[in-house]
């Protein structure tokens, strides 16, 4: 399974601050019709509290020409959005928790429940991913998402079968192991045209 790329506040684009009425926001930051399609990963690990703002956050990791696996996350109640593959997995795993974590328990990477509360993202961060219906694994090519596997499969999030973090993890692992890379992406990876760490 791929690891999540880490970032620090100094590498964040902090021009915008966000209130927490809806999460996660659309990853698309520029309309594709402009020819400058860009995405950001709004994982909690890439966010910081807004300066002087109460219960708000800013940041997000730019994903233009991203070198790792990208996930397109589908929801039942909103449009799909993109996250780093590892970030999507961490958020979906968290959504299976029904208990109340301790304030300083790390719930997403090194981000604690208390950190999320400061940004106004608890329990909204956990609960928003309860409506995920499916996840695609892919890459960004010229700013556009491309499913990495032959047949463009989607890992369906079936909460009658995936009842906790362990069963989700097992299903995700099986999905990775039973699907085959698209030949054109493998060729681009091997030639160096497509740079990936996974």
Secondary structure, 3 states (H helix, E strand, C coil): CCCCCCCCHHHCCCCCEECCCCCCCCCEEECHHHCCCEEEECCHHHEEECCCCCCCEEECEECCCCCCCEEEEEECCCCCEEEEHHHHHHHHHHHCCCCCCCCCCEEECCEEHHHHHHCCCCCHHHHHHHHEEEEEEEEEECCEEEECECCCCCEECCCCCCCCHHHHHHHHHHHHHHCCECHHHHHHHHHCCCCCCC
